[in-house]
């Protein structure tokens, strides 16, 4: 018996097949890209979501007996949106998550309804990334589409429409649209009335893991699967990542280290903060709070022009730099405004004597600063009642043995690295396996699917060194 996890990401689709014991047996992947111009407009062809999903699944199931596939679960990106007619055909391109054309509409909604009021309803403020702002932009700038649009869809509900014939979304993907009230588990009338749309133009909300039925005849033929294959409602990619990395208990923290570094912490209640930590309902119970920490990945890519981007070489060189530059600090802010810091003058700032140091000294200082920013965010979590029991690193930086050890030593808590790279797709496959009844819940499934390795104990000789350096770092970003 096999389960497919399908991850619809920002740049492509990945399919992963597991058996019922949690073993990954095959993969498939197809790439798409958004077209971006200098005016901040980023669009995709919505049909690529479907075409690439079909290609990725067919590639993955080519290595197994497709007749043994029992179920499919989905992981979906947030922040991208399209609109379809009554036949399910797209009538507008995908407005990508990086599209900034709805900036004025986002500011207007926050002003009319109230930024804080929207945050307490949705767990998010309205920004150009959110569908609320994008829908208002379409209403004002594409009036020619008014009579054609049946549904405004995010990637998850678009795919469910193709898979089972119904536009269905889950609470995590609904929340990031800034249209959904996390307290009532329904679309928010005040927000949709401000947009001038009907709730009939939005998908039905059902829980993540809910059985949506079997594949349509069209979907089964496209995938090369039986119509009896069950489809289980998916979740937002960051929540599927948390499932796939074993973040399923209160106090568990997932640290995603990509272009942006993001934290997701599991709490036992909804948590709202002055710094606007995004909060929502987890697919497996409990609640999740998320925050973007820094643009650590983009800072490292900039530095790689001078030191290269081979992690084995970078590790070898930076390992020798431990303690060598106790005065050297690197402030990795890309925008000048991360978490609750607003210091445009701190963008890419190097503090301390630099004579005699090379690019690898700076690389280690950058690694340390990313860990310091993560510690700042964890202190923010703790301040508002989110217990921090353990941290699991995923993404690019987790590939560096030196970087992940620095993170462990700076944070001073149990820190793990995830052995499976495709954690979004793995989380989606776990959702299908639990929904199908192989496991009673996510906690029961985790030991079978999730492979983690603890990073060296954070009680080592560098802990005191980093405690002192962190205090200096924290004071610098407050005073510069």
ABEGO torsion letter per residue (X at the ends): XBBBBBBBBAAEBBBBBBBAAGBBABBBBBBBBBBBBAAGBBBBBAAAAAAAAAAAAAAAAAABBAAABABBBBBBBBGBBBBBBAAGBBABBBBBAABAAAAAAAAAAAAAAEAAAAAAAAGBBBBAABAAAAAAAAAAABAAAAAABABBBBAAAAAAAAAAGBBBBBAAAAAAAGABBAAAGBBBAAAAAAAGBBAAABBBBBBBGBBAEBBBAAAAAAAGBBAABBBBBBBBAAAAAAAAAGBABBGBBBBBBBABBBBBBBBABBBBBAAGBBBBBBAAEEBBBBBBABBAAAAAAAAAAAAEABAAAAAAAAAAABGABAABBBBABAAGBBEABBBAAABGBBBEBABGBBAAAAAAAAAAAAAAAAAAAAAAAAAAGBBBABBBBBEAAAABAAAAAAAAAAAGBBBBBBABABAAAAAAAAAAAAAAGABABAAAAAAAABBBBBBBBAABAAAAAAAAAAAAAAAAAAAX
